[in-house]
Amino acid sequence: MTKLGFLSLAIIASTSTSALAFDFGKVTAHYAALSSHNSVYVEVSDEVEVKELTPSEAFIDTMGKTAVSFLANETLSQDQKRAEFEKLLKKNYDMKTIGRFALGKNWNLANDAQQKEYLKLFEQMVVDVYSQRFDDYEGQRFEVRASRDVGKSDQLINTVIIPDSGPEIDVDWRVRTKDGKRKIIDVIIEGVSMSLTQRSDFSSVIQRGGGTIEPLLEHLRSR
């Protein structure tokens, strides 16, 4: 696969503009999070307004600030940052749903043992790819802007990544609520679904390997 796993792109998008070559708008607002409330100050010109965050917006806001916090911490080693990233991934992403979607109909080609190994290798791939990009973080800020309902149990949370200079990056997070818990199941960067991109990548590997899942497993094992 020539593209990054979509989860690593998602977190990279939430912290590092240098890892993505997307061109989007200019910075129009200054963001500062209130540590004790689910709200943000958005300052435009000389006016300040307080925007209350919805539960799903607060979930994404917290996830983004957590990522920024450990990436900006110069006292942490690369191994420690990797451990923090793994915790963030397990806490905020529905890895089983994401992994199954990435395989699409090919999920049914795998037996139980292959499915279990695939999900483990998929998560490992995401951690490995992203861990190589920790140094891409250069002080970018993370801002939640809006949200809307998608289907019966999902919400799409619109965010932007704001560098000190240069264009913003537009990132939408699809959040699913199940049994009272929120998890990210997809990320859309400048209108492009990363889950669909990953599915296309995996499908190509499987097709080139004769239509079985084993070539994909071999590829993930060899990373």
N, C-alpha and C positions, 0 to 999 in steps of 0.2 A: 504494500500500500504506500502510495506516495504522499498521502495527506495525513495530517495529524488526526488522532482520534478526536471525535467531536467534543468529548468532555474536557480534554486538555485545552482545546480551543476555547471552550466556554470560560474556563477559569483564567486562561491567558487573556481573554477579552475583558474580563473583569478587573484585570490588574496591569496589563502591559500592552500599550499600543504598538510597541516596536515589533511584537510578534505577529501582528496582523497588518495587512496592507490595504485596509479599507479607508475610504475617503468620505467623511460625513461632516456637514455643517461647521459652524464656529461656536465657540463657547459663549453662552448667553447668560449663564447664571452661576452664582457661587454657592457651593454646598457645604453645610456643616451639620453633622448629626448631633442630636441631643442624646446624651448617653443614658438618660433616665426615662425617656418617653419614646413611644413609637411615632415620632414626628420629625420633620426636618425644617430647617430654615432655608428658604430660597430667596436670595437677595438679588434684586434686579434694580439697577441704578441706585436711588436712595431709598427705595421702599423695601420693606421686609415683610414677608407673609409666612405664616406657619401652616404647613400642609400635614394633616394627619395621615399616617400610613395605614392601609388596610392590613389585615393579618398576613396575607400573602406578600404584600409589598415589604412588610417588616421582616418577613422570613428571608427574602432576597437581600434586603439591606444589611441584615446581620451577617449573612453568608459572605457578601462582598467585603464588608469591613473586616471580617475575620481573616479573609485571604490577604487583604492589604496589610493587616497587622503583622502577620508572621513573615510576609515577604519583605517588609520594611525593617524588620528587626535584625540589625547587623550583628547582634550577639549570638544568633543562632547559626549553627553549622548547616551545611547542605543536608546532612542526614536528619538533623532535627527539623528542618523545613519540610523535608520529604514526609516525615512522620506526621507533622501538622497537616499537610495536604491530604494524607491518607485518612486522617480523622475527619477532615472537612468533607471529603468525598463520601465516606460511609454515612455521615450524619445527614447530608443534604441531597444526595442523589439516589434515585431508585435504580440501582445498578442492574438488577435482574430484568426490570422492564426495558431499560435502555439496551441491554445486551441482547435480549430477545428480539427487540425491534430491529436492531442492526443486522440480525440474521434473516429477518423476514420469513418467508416460506421455507427457507433452508433450515430453520430450527427443527422442523419435523424430520429432516434427513439424519439428524444426530440421535444416537441412543442416549440413555440416561447418563452413562459415564462420560460421554463426549460433551453433553450439555453442561455437566458440572465442571468439567475441565475448561471448556470454552469460557464460561462466566468468570472463572478464576483468572484465566489468561487475559481476558478482556480488561478486567480491572487493573491487572498488573501492567498491561500495555499503557493504559491511561496514566498511571503513576509514573512509569518510566519515561514516557515522552515529556510529560510536564516537568518532571524533576530536572530535566536538562535545560529548562528555560527560566529557572528562578532568577538568573541575573538580568533578565529582560525588564524586570520591574524598575522603573525610574521615577517613582513618586506620583503616578497617575491617581486621580480621584474617581470615585464611584458614586453615581447619583441615580436614584430611583425617580422616575418621572410620572408614570401612569400605569394603569392595569385595566384589563377587561376580561369578562368571562368567556371561556371557550368550551362548549359542550356542557355536560352536567356537573363535572367535578374538577375541571381544569380552569386555570387562569393564566393569562399571558401578561407578564410583568415587563414593562418597557424601562430600560436603563440606558445610561450613556457612560462612557469612560472618558474622563476629561484629563488630558495631559497638561503640563505647564505651558506648552505651546503646541500649535498644530491642530488638526481636526479632531473632533469627537468621534467615538466609535459607538454605533447604535447596536445594542444587544437586547434581545427579548428572551425571557426565560419562561418556558411552559412548566407550570407548577400544578401537580395533581394532589388533591386532598383525599386521603383514604383512611378510614377509621380515626379521623381527627388529626392525622399526621400529614404534613406537607413534604413533598419530595419533588425535585427537578427531574423532568423526563425528556426535555428537549431544550435546545438553545438555538435561537435564530439570529444570525449575525448579518446585518445589512440585508435582511429579507431572505437569507439562505438558511434552510434548516440543516443543522449539523448532523442530526440523526439520519436524515435522508441521504446526506453525503456519505456518512459512514456505511450505511446499508449498501449503497452503490459500490463502494470500495470492496467490501466483503464479498458481494455478489460476483464481482469481477474475478477475485481470487478463486472462488469456488468454481466458476465456469471454466477458467483456464486450467483448473485441476481435474476436470472431467466430471463435474457436477456432484462431487461428494464434499463433505465437510473436512475431511482429513487434511487436505492441502492447506486450508485456512488454519487448522490447529498447528500444523508444522510451522507455518509462517509465524504464528504468535509465539510458539515455543522458542524459535530461533532469534527472537528480538533481543 
